């Protein structure tokens, strides 16, 4: 087989793969994940069920690819918003390295405003993707539990690339965020998002209980809570590190190391 024909065949396989992913994504938006079957995906794509398994060995593997596709779209959207935000503040272009002096010590009010604005960008774009965040809610408990090593590695490498790129942008938007801390901060936000999504998707029984007048504390608006939580996390991540003075070191100097470790009571 010539290299041209081989390349064309690979291109056709990739097109079919994307076609299957798109069909599964559309089905998920119409039907709960637990009710979606590979047979339904085969019917939607007009492919034999066996053909689907040539591309995805399990339903979980297929939907892991769906998550990968939708996350790529979200990260792309976020990167555009963050780039515009940096430009609007007169910061260095996203293509330039951040000046060494813009590491820490920015005025408190400005840093807080920037954290709130970035939190709003991230939370608003997520709230607009309800179906994607619902999939993220079952990512670790369901979708990553019945997949091949190769499929899981492909997903994690893709996610890693997105986080590293957007993490650099995050640092440029928040100059008080230490270099190299953008990625870890996004990971914390990612974990927070998954947890919040799970809390906001209760069973029917819990949903009925939440409707009681005395259960208002448990009725959570996903969009509002994720914005507030992101703002708090970013504000804390951008704050100056705790020093011995801030931790009350002078008051502790007179205590021995044993006394410091001694439990109360």
Number of C-alpha atoms within 10 A of each C-alpha: 6 7 8 9 10 11 12 12 12 12 12 12 13 13 12 16 17 15 13 24 23 18 17 26 22 14 18 21 13 11 11 11 17 7 9 15 13 17 14 15 24 19 13 14 18 10 14 12 15 13 10 21 15 10 15 22 15 17 19 19 22 24 22 24 24 22 22 19 18 18 20 16 12 18 18 13 14 22 21 12 16 21 20 15 18 20 14 9 10 9 18 15 14 18 8 9 10 18 11 9 9 16 17 18 14 18 9 13 9 12 22 20 14 23 26 19 17 24 22 19 18 22 24 16 16 21 16 12 14 15 18 21 22 19 23 23 22 16 17 11 9 15 22 18 12 13 19 15 10 9 16 18 12 15 18 13 11 15 15 14 12 18 21 16 14 22 22 19 22 28 21 28 27 28 22 24 27 18 18 12 15 24 21 14 20 19 14 13 19 15 13 15 22 19 14 20 21 16 15 18 14 12 10 9 8 11 14 10 15 17 12 11 8 9 10 11 8 15 14 15 10 20 18 13 15 24 22 14 17 25 23 16 19 25 21 14 19 26 17 13 11 8 9 10 9 9 10 10 11 11 9 13 10 10 11 10 10 8 10 11 9 9 7 4 3
